[in-house]
Structure formats: C-alpha cells, structure tokens
C-alpha cells in the first residue's frame, strides 16, 4: 500500500465534489438548443402557477411606465385591446395615456407571479420601439427574453451610421434573416435602436454581432463563426476539446497613421523610380532585350552593432552649451528666436511689397519722336531703292556685253 503513488488532481477541479442528487432518475428536460442545433440536457423548470404563490396577493403595487413616439399612437390605439387581453391572463393592468404619450403597467390583486411585472415592462418597451403586438406578447413566456440595443451614439457621422445600420439588414434583408435563423431570435432595426427577442444565450450573440457591425466589423464574419460552431457541436468527440483551431481568425486591415504615411511614401518612391526608369529608357537607343530593373544591393553583413548615436547631453558637451548658466541659455535661445522672427518678418515684408511694385507701362511716343522715326524709315527706304537700281543697271550692262560678243 505504501508503494502506491498519490492520485494527481487538477487544480481547477480540486474543490469539486460528487453531487448525490444528480442521478439518472432526476427530472430533466432534453430539447433542441436554438444556437448550436443539438440535443442537450438541462434542468427542467416548471411553470409558475397561481397555487405556487403561497404568500397570497402582493402587499404593495409595482408599476412601470414608458414613453412612445408620436407615429406609434395610431397603431397602439388600434391594438390596445390585444395588449390588454395578453396582460390580463397574468393579472397585470395596463393604461394608455395619449395625452402624455406614455404606456404604464402595474400589478393587481390577481397577480400571482412576482417577476411578470418585469416581463410586462419589457413588452411595452418593445411596443414603443415598433414591435408588433403579436410578437411583443411572446416576451411574457418564461423561455423568452428581450434586449434593446442602442446604436445611436456609437458612430458620430450620420452618413456612416446609416451605411453601417443598413449593413445589419443586408441586401433585401438577407443578413438579418441569417442572424435570425442562426440564433432563433426576432430582430427589428428601428431608428437608433435594435430590438431583439429570443433565448438568453442567443441575445448575447446578437448583441455582439450588432455592436461589432457598428464598429466596422462586417456581420458575415460572426455569421460564419456561428455556422462553424453549429457544425462542430454535432460531433461528440469535440465536446471536450478547444474549437479555436477550427474557428476563422480574421485580422483587422485598419492601419495606424504612421503605417499609412509609410505606405504612401513607399508608393510615391515607387512611382518616382518608374518615371526615372521610363525617362532613361526613352533616351537610350531601342534594344530587343527587356531592361531588367536593378535589384537593390545587399548590405554587407557585419557582426558589430551600428555606432551609437550621440545623446542630447553629448551634443551639448560638444558645443559647450552644457556648461552655460540657465540665464545664458535663456539669453541664447531668446537671441536665436529674435533672429528667426526678424528673418521671417523681413521675408513677409518683401512679399507684401511685391503688391506695391508698379508694373512696366508702355509710354506712347511724342510727336517729335514720331517724326524722327518717319524720317529714318524714309532714308532707309531711299537707300534700299538706290541699291536695287544699281543692281538692275549692272545686270543690263552684263547682258549687253554678252550679246555683242
């Protein structure tokens, strides 16, 4: 017995004990889970009946009220009889105040379920957000819950908000239909809120999809993940294993400002290099061989690290500024600042003075200048005429000599 080794217990399961009440004959419920579409065993919860309320009617009255928009007034007035009928079955009274635009629910002497008043509060909230009465009444069931997701304050730009909200619905409502089928929830996008009805676990998934979509993560990624989880849950061998290796890992494509600047500079450098290469190829004589782009030279490997850059104190020691007194440092900085200001002021004055420089005007010639110009032209014309006459006479003399010969 002494040679037996002690049993190694996982530290996470150290304090776990056997449950004597968890036997095979215990009252359990087997049903199809809405999210993963497999059969699972859960504790069976009986419905709360009037005989379960041993304490009798409530000592005090509890009430909740909510406002509704004006465009819902006509519909609520027409459907209020159905609302009253659905709440009367649980002993809840309701009032519709058209003057103040509010709905209220309260407990009565017939109310036996202490939690039903919160369900009734959720029901009037859904009615105020545009949910139909036939759908809103379902929230009174035990297995149904609701969640109203506010999306109005996530995105500031109105156009961007409208685009991302439309992305939840998808083309012809296809994305919204896929979310409803995978999560077994009812989803209604109305204004700056999204109303969701369904099981508690599914509400969590839908809230995650909606908020991620408003943060610029497309719903298709979450939908794909849900579909993979649904298929993995059907395999009993993977029940105790991690599913991380099967789930897709989507990387964000958003770049920081520094990364964007670096990418932009790299593109500009590439364009400049291409222009230079095109210019050189145009100047060079044409050749049949394709001009290969020169590869960058490889850096020579050295086992030594690069030389250390000088620190700020080293630079101050080198220039002698380190040994100056604080007043002298301030005086030097002030002098440099004044010099810089004087240069900028001089440059600014030169730019302003350019506006006051008179343009070069073409002055019209006086009468005397015009006469002188005319006489000069006449003289030039006379000289040209005399030269032409001389040339003609020379030609004639030459022709006469040729005929005599």
DRENVOZA-14022 format. One record per residue (C-alpha): x, y, z. Coordinates in steps of 0.5 Angstrom, whole numbers, plus 500, padded with zeros to 3 digits. Layout:
N
> east;north;up
> X;Y;Z
...
This chain:
405
> east;north;up
> 500;500;500
> 506;505;501
> 508;504;494
> 502;507;491
> 503;514;488
> 498;519;491
> 493;521;485
> 494;528;482
> 488;532;482
> 488;538;477
> 488;545;481
> 482;547;477
> 478;541;480
> 481;541;487
> 474;543;490
> 469;539;486
> 465;534;490
> 460;529;488
> 453;531;487
> 449;526;490
> 442;529;488
> 445;529;480
> 442;522;479
> 439;518;473
> 432;519;475
> 432;526;477
> 427;530;473
> 431;533;467
> 429;536;460
> 432;534;453
> 431;539;448
> 434;542;442
> 438;548;443
> 437;554;439
> 444;557;438
> 448;550;436
> 442;546;434
> 444;540;438
> 440;536;443
> 442;538;450
> 440;536;458
> 438;542;462
> 435;542;469
> 427;542;468
> 424;549;471
> 416;548;472
> 412;554;470
> 410;559;476
> 403;557;477
> 398;561;482
> 398;556;487
> 406;557;488
> 404;564;491
> 404;561;498
> 404;568;501
> 398;571;497
> 397;578;494
> 402;583;494
> 403;588;499
> 404;594;495
> 403;596;488
> 409;596;483
> 409;600;476
> 413;602;470
> 412;607;465
> 415;608;458
> 414;614;453
> 413;612;446
> 414;616;439
> 408;620;436
> 408;616;430
> 406;610;434
> 400;613;437
> 395;611;432
> 398;603;432
> 397;603;439
> 390;606;440
> 388;600;435
> 392;595;438
> 391;596;445
> 385;591;446
> 390;586;444
> 395;588;449
> 390;589;455
> 388;582;453
> 395;579;454
> 397;582;460
> 390;580;464
> 392;573;463
> 398;574;468
> 394;579;473
> 397;586;470
> 393;592;469
> 396;597;463
> 394;604;461
> 395;608;455
> 396;616;456
> 395;619;449
> 396;626;452
> 403;625;455
> 405;620;450
> 406;614;455
> 404;607;457
> 404;604;464
> 403;597;467
> 402;595;474
> 401;589;479
> 394;588;481
> 391;583;487
> 390;578;482
> 398;578;480
> 401;572;483
> 408;572;479
> 413;577;482
> 417;577;476
> 411;578;471
> 411;586;472
> 419;586;469
> 416;582;463
> 410;587;462
> 415;593;463
> 420;589;457
> 413;588;453
> 411;596;453
> 419;598;451
> 418;593;445
> 412;596;443
> 415;603;444
> 420;601;439
> 416;599;434
> 415;591;435
> 408;589;433
> 403;586;439
> 403;579;437
> 411;579;437
> 411;583;443
> 407;579;447
> 411;573;447
> 416;576;452
> 411;574;457
> 414;567;456
> 419;564;461
> 424;562;456
> 424;569;452
> 427;575;454
> 429;581;450
> 434;586;449
> 434;593;446
> 441;595;444
> 443;603;443
> 447;604;437
> 446;612;436
> 452;614;440
> 457;609;437
> 458;613;430
> 458;620;430
> 458;621;423
> 451;621;420
> 452;618;413
> 457;613;416
> 452;611;421
> 446;610;416
> 451;605;412
> 453;601;418
> 446;600;420
> 444;598;413
> 449;593;413
> 446;590;419
> 440;589;415
> 444;587;409
> 441;587;401
> 434;585;401
> 434;583;409
> 439;577;408
> 444;579;413
> 438;580;418
> 435;573;416
> 441;570;417
> 442;572;424
> 435;571;426
> 436;563;423
> 442;562;427
> 440;565;433
> 433;563;434
> 432;571;435
> 427;576;433
> 431;582;431
> 428;589;429
> 432;595;427
> 429;602;428
> 432;608;428
> 437;609;433
> 436;602;437
> 436;595;435
> 430;591;439
> 432;583;440
> 427;578;443
> 430;571;444
> 433;566;449
> 438;569;454
> 445;566;450
> 442;568;443
> 441;575;446
> 449;575;448
> 451;573;441
> 446;578;437
> 449;584;441
> 456;582;440
> 454;582;432
> 450;589;432
> 456;592;436
> 461;590;432
> 458;592;426
> 457;599;428
> 465;599;430
> 466;597;422
> 467;589;423
> 462;586;418
> 457;581;421
> 459;576;416
> 465;574;420
> 461;573;426
> 455;569;422
> 461;565;419
> 463;563;426
> 456;561;429
> 456;557;423
> 462;553;424
> 460;553;432
> 454;550;430
> 457;544;426
> 463;543;431
> 457;542;436
> 454;536;432
> 461;532;434
> 461;529;441
> 469;528;440
> 470;535;440
> 466;536;446
> 472;537;451
> 477;540;446
> 478;547;444
> 475;550;438
> 480;555;437
> 484;552;431
> 477;551;427
> 475;558;428
> 477;563;423
> 482;568;425
> 480;575;422
> 486;580;422
> 484;588;422
> 486;591;416
> 486;598;419
> 493;602;419
> 495;607;424
> 497;614;422
> 505;612;422
> 503;606;417
> 499;610;413
> 504;615;412
> 510;610;411
> 506;606;406
> 504;613;402
> 512;615;402
> 513;608;399
> 508;609;393
> 511;616;392
> 518;613;392
> 516;607;387
> 512;612;382
> 518;617;382
> 523;611;381
> 519;608;375
> 519;615;372
> 526;616;372
> 527;609;369
> 522;611;363
> 526;617;362
> 532;614;362
> 529;608;357
> 527;614;352
> 533;617;352
> 537;610;351
> 537;607;344
> 532;602;343
> 534;595;344
> 531;588;344
> 533;586;351
> 528;587;356
> 531;592;361
> 531;589;368
> 530;593;374
> 537;593;378
> 536;590;385
> 538;593;391
> 545;592;393
> 545;587;399
> 548;590;405
> 555;587;408
> 554;583;414
> 558;586;420
> 558;582;427
> 558;589;430
> 553;593;432
> 552;600;429
> 555;606;432
> 551;609;438
> 548;616;436
> 550;622;441
> 545;624;446
> 543;631;448
> 548;632;453
> 554;629;449
> 552;635;444
> 551;640;449
> 558;638;452
> 561;638;445
> 558;645;443
> 560;648;450
> 552;649;452
> 552;644;458
> 557;649;462
> 553;655;461
> 549;658;466
> 541;658;466
> 541;665;465
> 546;665;459
> 542;659;456
> 536;663;456
> 539;669;453
> 542;665;447
> 535;662;446
> 532;669;446
> 537;672;441
> 536;666;436
> 529;667;437
> 529;674;435
> 534;673;430
> 529;668;427
> 523;673;428
> 527;678;424
> 528;674;418
> 521;672;418
> 519;679;419
> 524;681;413
> 521;676;408
> 514;678;410
> 515;685;408
> 518;683;402
> 512;679;400
> 508;685;402
> 512;690;398
> 511;686;392
> 504;688;391
> 506;695;391
> 511;695;386
> 509;699;379
> 508;695;373
> 512;697;367
> 508;701;363
> 509;702;355
> 509;710;354
> 507;713;348
> 512;716;343
> 511;724;343
> 510;728;336
> 518;730;335
> 520;722;336
> 515;720;331
> 517;725;326
> 524;723;327
> 522;715;327
> 519;717;320
> 525;721;317
> 529;715;319
> 525;710;315
> 525;714;309
> 532;715;309
> 533;707;310
> 527;706;304
> 531;711;299
> 538;707;301
> 534;701;299
> 531;704;293
> 538;706;290
> 541;700;291
> 536;696;288
> 537;701;282
> 545;700;282
> 544;692;282
> 539;693;276
> 544;697;272
> 549;692;273
> 545;686;270
> 543;690;264
> 551;692;262
> 553;685;263
> 547;683;259
> 549;688;253
> 557;686;253
> 554;678;252
> 550;680;246
> 556;684;243
> 561;678;244
